[in-house]
Amino acid sequence: MATPLTAARLVKILRDEGLRVVEHRSWRTHNRNHKGPWGPAHGVMIHHTVTSGTENSVELCYNGHASLPGPLCHGVIAKDGTVYLVGHGRANHAGLGDGDVLRAVIAEAALPVDNDADTDGNRYFYGFECVNLGDGQDPWPAAQLEAIEKASAAICREHGWSQRSVIGHKEWQPGKIDPRGFTMDSMRARIEERLDAGKPTSPEKPAKPAKPAKPAKPAAKYEPFPGAAFFTAGKRSAIITAMGKRLVAEGCGRYQVGPGPSWSEADRKSYAAWQRKLGYTGSAADGVPGRKSWDRLKVPNV
């Protein structure tokens, strides 16, 4: 149980987490409080918009429509990772859901199946609508998924919640499918990792040394940096296997099976752990290799 954040505090914690935040129109006083109470807050709910285009989606979530007045959430997360705040207070996003699910969220326990619609979710949950058609084909860019992770973690961190306080609309209300295109278990795992890493520093880059020195070129026996674009889903190379073995040797391996030659989410998580070990935080520890961290890993030639 928690008192909902003030508008000013919400903006601050989102920006402190490294998010680009846009305050849309009169969002700070835009709400449905005349229809019922807002709070106590118990969790964060993630949705998809079933729309395309940032401007169109933000306006829809601010205004609502004839059968469901706005705001339809508290924030809209665009595909580029920008968070547009459109409401503060009670919002028409959660609707009636399963009281057993709410009790599990409060207890931070495993979620039961949502088979009832007997509890007012608009009162208890922060809501984020994410721009996506929800057809299973519309992609979820890395920047957008990272913004969902950051926004959820920021609120959980502020209220002292764990990742179990973040749920999808499909886990709350029978018949709902959103968000579609990624699993909430995978998102909660990302949020847990972010919370465990601690509050990010500002700015989200490692501090520069007093006297910057040019990075030393790796010795000939080590693989030269192949470029960030090399590390894409499904990319196969013996270099990736060699990298994974070095990450395991450094205590940063996050593999259940492997490492292997195909770039995978396990490789990204392992490399993110290596970046954090070097002192990088936030978007600088996103798991995509950069030249400086690569040179320090010293991947042997293959």
C-alpha positions in Angstrom: 0.0 0.0 0.0 1.3 3.4 -0.9 0.2 7.0 -1.3 0.2 7.8 -5.1 3.2 10.0 -6.1 2.7 13.7 -6.7 3.0 14.8 -10.3 6.2 16.6 -9.6 7.7 13.5 -7.9 6.6 11.2 -10.7 8.4 13.4 -13.3 11.6 13.5 -11.2 11.9 9.8 -10.6 11.3 9.0 -14.2 14.0 11.4 -15.4 16.3 10.2 -12.6 15.9 6.7 -14.1 17.3 8.1 -17.4 14.0 8.5 -19.3 13.1 11.3 -21.7 9.8 12.6 -20.3 7.4 14.9 -22.1 4.6 16.6 -20.1 1.6 16.6 -22.4 -0.9 19.5 -22.1 -2.5 19.9 -18.6 -1.7 16.3 -17.6 -1.0 17.3 -13.9 -4.7 18.0 -13.3 -6.2 15.7 -15.9 -7.9 12.7 -14.2 -11.2 10.8 -13.4 -11.1 11.5 -9.7 -14.7 12.6 -9.7 -15.7 9.0 -10.6 -14.0 7.4 -7.7 -10.9 7.4 -5.4 -7.3 7.2 -6.6 -5.1 5.2 -4.3 -3.8 3.6 -2.3 -1.4 2.5 -5.0 -0.4 -1.1 -5.2 1.3 -1.6 -8.6 2.1 -0.8 -12.2 0.0 -2.1 -15.1 1.4 -2.3 -18.7 -0.9 -2.1 -21.8 -0.5 -1.7 -25.6 -2.4 1.0 -27.4 -3.7 -0.9 -30.5 -2.6 2.2 -32.5 0.3 3.4 -34.5 2.0 6.8 -34.5 3.2 8.7 -31.5 1.1 11.9 -31.8 -2.1 10.0 -32.6 -1.6 7.6 -29.7 -0.8 10.3 -27.2 -3.8 12.4 -28.1 -6.1 9.3 -27.9 -4.8 8.4 -24.5 -5.2 12.0 -23.3 -8.7 12.5 -24.7 -10.2 9.0 -24.7 -13.2 8.4 -26.9 -17.0 8.5 -26.8 -17.4 5.3 -24.7 -14.3 5.7 -22.5 -13.2 9.3 -21.6 -9.6 10.1 -21.0 -7.1 9.9 -19.6 -6.7 6.3 -20.6 -3.4 5.9 -18.6 -0.8 8.0 -16.8 1.9 7.7 -19.4 2.3 6.7 -23.1 5.6 5.0 -24.0 6.5 5.6 -27.6 8.6 3.3 -29.8 11.7 5.6 -29.3 11.4 5.2 -25.5 10.0 8.7 -24.8 7.4 8.8 -22.0 4.5 11.2 -22.6 2.7 11.9 -19.4 -1.1 12.4 -20.1 -2.8 12.1 -16.7 -2.3 12.2 -13.0 -4.8 10.6 -10.7 -7.5 8.1 -11.5 -7.3 7.0 -15.1 -9.5 4.7 -17.3 -6.9 2.0 -18.0 -7.4 -1.0 -15.8 -11.1 -1.4 -15.4 -12.6 -4.3 -13.4 -10.2 -7.1 -12.7 -9.6 -10.1 -10.4 -9.4 -9.3 -6.7 -7.3 -12.4 -6.2 -4.7 -10.9 -8.6 -4.7 -7.7 -6.6 -4.1 -9.6 -3.3 -1.2 -11.4 -5.0 0.3 -8.1 -6.2 0.0 -6.6 -2.7 1.6 -9.7 -1.2 4.2 -9.8 -4.1 3.3 -13.4 -4.7 2.9 -15.5 -7.8 -0.1 -14.4 -9.8 -3.3 -16.6 -9.9 -5.3 -16.9 -13.1 -7.5 -13.9 -13.7 -11.0 -15.3 -13.9 -13.1 -12.7 -12.2 -13.9 -9.0 -12.8 -14.9 -7.8 -9.4 -12.3 -5.2 -8.4 -11.8 -1.6 -9.5 -8.2 -1.5 -10.9 -8.3 2.2 -11.9 -8.1 3.0 -8.2 -5.0 0.9 -7.4 -2.6 0.8 -10.4 -0.4 3.2 -12.3 -1.0 2.6 -16.0 1.4 2.9 -19.0 0.1 2.5 -22.6 2.8 1.4 -25.0 2.5 2.3 -28.7 2.0 -1.0 -30.5 -0.7 -2.5 -32.7 -0.9 -5.6 -30.5 -1.2 -7.9 -33.5 1.8 -10.0 -32.7 3.6 -8.6 -35.7 4.3 -5.0 -34.8 7.9 -4.9 -33.4 8.9 -3.8 -29.9 12.1 -1.7 -30.3 14.8 -2.2 -27.7 14.4 1.5 -26.7 10.7 1.0 -26.0 11.3 -2.2 -23.9 14.0 -0.4 -22.0 11.7 2.5 -21.3 9.0 0.1 -20.0 11.6 -1.5 -17.7 12.9 1.9 -16.5 9.5 3.5 -15.9 8.3 0.4 -13.9 11.5 0.1 -11.9 11.4 3.9 -11.1 8.0 3.6 -9.5 8.8 0.3 -7.8 12.0 1.7 -6.4 10.2 4.8 -5.1 7.5 2.8 -3.3 9.8 0.0 -2.1 8.1 -2.6 -4.3 9.7 -5.6 -6.1 9.2 -6.5 -9.8 6.1 -8.6 -8.7 4.2 -5.3 -8.4 4.3 -4.9 -12.2 1.6 -6.8 -14.2 0.1 -6.8 -17.7 -3.5 -5.9 -18.4 -3.9 -9.6 -19.6 -2.9 -10.7 -16.1 -5.6 -8.5 -14.5 -8.8 -8.6 -16.6 -10.3 -11.7 -18.2 -10.3 -11.6 -22.0 -7.5 -9.0 -22.3 -4.4 -9.8 -24.4 -2.2 -6.8 -23.8 0.7 -6.4 -23.8 1.2 -8.8 -26.8 4.6 -9.4 -28.3 6.7 -10.0 -25.1 6.1 -11.9 -21.9 5.5 -10.1 -18.6 7.8 -12.7 -16.9 10.7 -11.5 -19.2 9.9 -7.9 -18.4 9.7 -8.6 -14.6 13.1 -10.3 -14.9 14.5 -7.1 -16.5 12.9 -4.9 -13.8 14.3 -7.2 -11.1 17.8 -6.9 -12.5 17.5 -3.1 -12.7 16.3 -2.9 -9.1 19.1 -5.1 -7.9 21.6 -2.9 -9.7 20.6 0.0 -7.5 19.5 3.6 -8.4 21.3 4.8 -11.5 23.8 7.6 -11.3 23.2 10.9 -13.2 24.2 11.2 -16.0 24.0 7.5 -17.0 27.6 7.4 -18.1 30.8 6.4 -16.3 32.7 9.3 -14.9 35.5 10.5 -17.1 39.0 10.4 -15.7 40.7 13.7 -14.9 43.2 13.2 -17.7 41.6 11.1 -20.4 44.0 8.7 -22.0 43.6 7.2 -25.5 42.5 3.6 -25.2 45.2 1.2 -25.9 44.8 -1.0 -29.0 44.2 -4.6 -28.2 47.2 -6.8 -28.7 47.2 -8.9 -31.9 46.2 -12.0 -30.0 42.8 -10.5 -29.1 39.8 -10.1 -31.3 39.4 -6.4 -32.5 36.1 -4.8 -31.7 33.7 -5.9 -34.6 31.3 -2.9 -34.1 28.0 -2.7 -32.2 26.0 -3.6 -35.4 27.7 -7.1 -35.3 25.6 -8.1 -32.3 22.2 -8.6 -33.7 19.6 -11.3 -32.8 20.5 -14.6 -34.5 24.1 -13.5 -35.6 26.3 -16.6 -35.6 30.1 -16.4 -35.1 32.8 -18.2 -33.3 33.7 -14.7 -31.9 30.4 -14.8 -29.9 31.3 -18.1 -28.4 34.7 -16.8 -27.4 33.1 -13.7 -25.9 30.7 -15.8 -23.9 33.5 -17.9 -22.5 35.4 -14.8 -21.4 32.2 -13.4 -19.7 31.8 -16.7 -17.8 35.5 -16.5 -16.8 34.9 -13.0 -15.5 31.9 -14.2 -13.4 29.4 -12.4 -15.6 27.9 -15.4 -17.4 24.1 -15.4 -17.4 23.7 -18.6 -19.4 21.5 -21.6 -18.7 22.9 -23.4 -21.7 26.0 -22.3 -23.5 27.6 -20.0 -24.4 27.1 -20.7 -28.1 27.8 -19.1 -31.5 24.4 -17.3 -31.8 23.9 -13.9 -30.3 21.0 -14.3 -27.8 19.3 -12.5 -24.9 21.5 -14.5 -22.6 24.6 -13.0 -24.3 23.1 -9.5 -23.9 22.4 -10.0 -20.2 25.9 -11.5 -19.7 27.6 -8.6 -21.4 25.4 -6.1 -19.4 26.7 -7.7 -16.3 30.3 -7.2 -17.6 29.5 -3.5 -18.3 28.1 -3.0 -14.8 31.3 -4.7 -13.4 33.3 -2.0 -15.2 31.2 0.7 -13.6 28.8 1.5 -16.4 25.1 2.1 -15.5 21.8 2.8 -17.1 21.8 2.9 -20.9 25.6 2.6 -20.9 25.1 -1.0 -19.5 22.5 -2.1 -22.0 24.4 -5.3 -23.0 25.4 -4.1 -26.5 29.2 -4.2 -26.7 31.1 -1.0 -27.1 34.8 -0.5 -28.0 36.1 0.3 -24.5 34.3 -2.5 -22.7 35.2 -4.9 -25.5 38.9 -4.1 -25.4 38.9 -4.6 -21.6 37.2 -8.1 -22.0 40.2 -9.3 -24.1 38.4 -11.9 -26.3 41.0 -14.2 -27.7 41.4 -14.6 -31.5 39.3 -17.4 -33.0 
